[in-house]
């Protein structure tokens, strides 16, 4: 019986180690912030990334935490294809209403990063 318990314990230990090692590299940085929309573009099919490109301005009053995105500077971000036409509509509506948006940017918000989430606000630009 003791031999069976030690085999089960060894198997459980191996399984736990495998789970820990398999999830070690899956963490992804994300930046969530409220920004102003400067403009919205459609990129050409010949570029590396195609689709909607949003030029956003950091208007938080400071550098956004976990990034080097300084206050009152603009950066260009691609809109995730999963947001589809609804994401484009939300960007254009907020741009025309002159309201800020809340975005979730993958990585550390460098130029060319991907917008994963867009939410409209009623905060004026």
C-alpha positions as CSV (number, residue, x, y, z in Angstrom):
1,X,0.0,0.0,0.0
2,X,2.9,2.4,0.8
3,X,4.4,1.7,-2.6
4,X,1.1,2.6,-4.3
5,X,0.8,5.9,-2.3
6,X,4.4,6.9,-3.2
7,X,3.6,6.3,-6.9
8,X,0.4,8.4,-6.7
9,X,2.3,11.1,-4.9
10,X,5.1,11.1,-7.5
11,X,2.5,11.2,-10.3
12,X,0.7,14.2,-8.6
13,X,4.0,16.0,-8.1
14,X,4.9,15.5,-11.8
15,X,1.5,16.8,-12.9
16,X,1.8,19.9,-10.7
17,X,5.3,20.6,-12.0
18,X,4.0,20.3,-15.6
19,X,1.2,22.7,-14.9
20,X,3.5,25.3,-13.3
21,X,6.0,25.0,-16.2
22,X,3.3,25.2,-18.9
23,X,1.8,28.4,-17.6
24,X,5.1,30.2,-16.8
25,X,5.4,31.9,-20.3
26,X,1.7,32.7,-20.9
27,X,1.5,35.9,-19.0
28,X,0.8,39.0,-21.2
29,X,1.2,42.6,-20.3
30,X,-1.8,44.9,-20.9
31,X,-2.3,48.6,-20.5
32,X,-5.7,50.0,-19.7
33,X,-6.1,53.7,-20.0
34,X,-8.5,56.6,-21.0
35,X,-7.3,58.4,-24.1
36,X,-8.3,60.9,-26.7
37,X,-8.8,59.9,-30.3
38,X,-6.9,62.1,-32.7
39,X,-7.8,60.3,-36.0
40,X,-8.8,56.9,-37.5
41,X,-7.2,55.4,-40.6
42,X,-7.5,52.3,-42.8
43,X,-4.1,50.9,-43.5
44,X,-3.3,49.6,-47.0
45,X,-3.2,45.8,-47.7
46,X,0.5,46.0,-48.6
47,X,1.6,46.9,-45.0
48,X,2.6,44.3,-42.4
49,X,-0.7,44.9,-40.5
50,X,-3.9,45.7,-42.3
51,X,-7.1,47.2,-41.0
52,X,-8.1,50.0,-38.8
53,X,-5.3,52.2,-37.3
54,X,-6.2,54.6,-34.5
55,X,-4.0,57.6,-33.6
56,X,-4.5,58.1,-29.8
57,X,-3.2,60.9,-27.5
58,X,-2.3,60.3,-23.8
59,X,-4.2,63.0,-21.9
60,X,-3.9,61.5,-18.5
61,X,-1.6,64.2,-17.2
62,X,1.3,61.9,-16.7
63,X,3.2,59.0,-18.2
64,X,1.0,55.9,-18.3
65,X,2.2,53.4,-15.7
66,X,4.2,50.4,-17.0
67,X,4.9,52.2,-20.3
68,X,7.0,55.0,-21.6
69,X,4.0,56.8,-23.2
70,X,4.5,60.4,-22.0
71,X,1.7,62.8,-21.4
72,X,0.3,64.7,-24.4
73,X,2.0,62.5,-27.0
74,X,0.3,60.4,-29.7
75,X,0.8,56.8,-30.7
76,X,-0.7,54.7,-33.5
77,X,-2.5,51.4,-32.6
78,X,-4.1,48.7,-34.7
79,X,-7.6,47.7,-33.8
80,X,-8.0,43.9,-33.2
81,X,-9.8,42.2,-36.1
82,X,-12.1,40.5,-33.5
83,X,-13.5,44.0,-32.7
84,X,-14.7,44.2,-36.3
85,X,-16.9,46.9,-37.6
86,X,-18.3,47.5,-34.2
87,X,-14.9,48.6,-33.0
88,X,-14.5,50.9,-35.9
89,X,-18.0,52.3,-35.3
90,X,-17.2,53.0,-31.7
91,X,-14.0,54.8,-32.6
92,X,-15.7,57.0,-35.2
93,X,-18.7,57.7,-32.9
94,X,-16.4,58.8,-30.1
95,X,-14.3,60.9,-32.5
96,X,-17.3,62.7,-33.9
97,X,-18.8,63.2,-30.4
98,X,-15.5,64.5,-29.2
99,X,-15.4,62.1,-26.2
100,X,-12.6,60.0,-24.8
101,X,-12.4,56.2,-24.9
102,X,-11.0,53.6,-22.6
103,X,-8.7,51.1,-24.3
104,X,-7.0,47.9,-23.4
105,X,-3.7,47.8,-25.3
106,X,-1.6,44.6,-25.6
107,X,2.0,44.7,-24.5
108,X,3.5,47.9,-23.2
109,X,1.6,50.3,-25.5
110,X,4.4,50.8,-28.0
111,X,3.6,52.2,-31.5
112,X,1.8,49.5,-33.6
113,X,0.4,47.6,-30.6
114,X,-3.0,46.0,-30.8
115,X,-6.2,47.4,-29.2
116,X,-8.0,44.5,-27.6
117,X,-10.9,46.4,-26.0
118,X,-12.5,49.8,-26.7
119,X,-15.2,51.4,-24.5
120,X,-16.9,54.8,-25.0
121,X,-17.1,57.4,-22.3
122,X,-19.0,60.6,-21.8
123,X,-15.8,62.4,-20.8
124,X,-15.2,65.3,-23.3
125,X,-11.9,65.5,-25.1
